[in-house]
Structure formats: C-alpha cells, structure tokens
Amino acid sequence: MNKNKQYLYCLIGGVPKRKLDKYYGADSILRHPVRNAFNEVFGPDEVCVSGWGIDEERYNLLMLIESKSTEDLKNLLDIK
C-alpha cells in the first residue's frame, strides 16, 4: 500500500430511479467528464469507477463510515 496516494471519493444524488432508467450507462454522463478533467490535470488515472447502485440505506452506511477515523474502522473490522 502506498500511503502517499490520495483518492477522490464523491457521492452525488439522490435521483429517482425512474429518471435513470431511460439512460443506458447513466453514470457515464458524469464519470467521463470527471475522468477527462482528472487526466488533464494529473495524467492517466489508475481507477475510475462509478455507479448508481447506492440506495438510501447504503448511502447512510457510507456516511457513517465517512464519519469514522481510519484507525476506528480498522479496529472495528479487526484489521491490523
């Protein structure tokens, strides 16, 4: 693990699912411009993933995780 690397973590939404159903790959309309801007500033990226598969329950869990320190999460998951 390279502790000098940082990653952008971004959640945007909520959007009613019915509005996304008419677009195939609806996440790509946002992901592609963000990835292009990243590549322009920093060069080629190692990973660029996105998806609309986060419901309200998952969102709330992610926000809980975001509120905890790395050490607290490692202790909770018993990771050394």
C-alpha positions in Angstrom: 0.0 0.0 0.0 1.3 3.4 -1.0 0.4 5.8 1.8 1.4 8.8 -0.4 -1.6 8.2 -2.7 -4.9 10.0 -2.3 -8.2 9.1 -3.9 -11.2 11.3 -4.7 -14.4 9.9 -3.2 -17.6 11.5 -4.4 -21.2 10.8 -3.9 -23.8 12.8 -5.9 -27.5 12.4 -5.8 -30.2 11.3 -4.9 -32.0 10.9 -8.2 -35.3 9.0 -8.6 -34.5 5.6 -10.2 -37.1 6.2 -12.9 -35.1 9.1 -14.2 -32.0 7.0 -14.7 -33.8 4.1 -16.4 -34.0 5.9 -19.7 -30.2 6.3 -19.9 -28.1 3.3 -20.6 -24.9 3.7 -18.5 -26.4 6.8 -16.8 -23.3 7.1 -14.6 -21.1 7.6 -17.6 -22.6 11.1 -18.3 -20.9 12.3 -15.1 -17.9 9.9 -14.9 -16.4 10.7 -18.3 -16.1 14.5 -17.9 -14.7 14.0 -14.4 -12.2 11.4 -15.6 -11.2 13.6 -18.6 -10.6 16.6 -16.2 -8.6 14.4 -13.8 -6.4 13.1 -16.7 -5.9 16.7 -18.0 -4.6 17.8 -14.6 -2.8 14.8 -13.2 -2.3 12.4 -16.1 -3.8 8.9 -16.6 -5.6 7.6 -13.6 -5.3 4.1 -12.2 -9.0 3.7 -11.4 -12.2 5.5 -12.3 -15.4 3.8 -11.2 -18.9 5.0 -10.6 -22.5 3.6 -10.5 -26.0 4.5 -9.4 -26.3 1.3 -7.2 -26.4 3.1 -3.9 -29.8 3.3 -2.2 -30.7 5.4 0.8 -29.7 2.6 3.3 -26.3 2.2 1.7 -25.8 5.9 1.5 -26.5 6.2 5.2 -24.0 3.5 6.0 -21.3 5.1 3.8 -21.9 8.4 5.6 -21.4 6.6 8.9 -18.1 5.1 7.6 -17.0 8.5 6.4 -17.5 9.9 9.9 -15.1 7.4 11.5 -11.3 7.6 11.5 -9.2 5.0 9.7 -8.0 3.7 13.0 -11.5 3.3 14.3 -12.6 1.4 11.2 -9.6 -0.9 11.3 -10.3 -1.6 15.0 -14.0 -2.2 14.2 -13.1 -4.6 11.4 -10.2 -6.2 13.3 -7.7 -5.2 10.6 -4.1 -5.0 11.7 
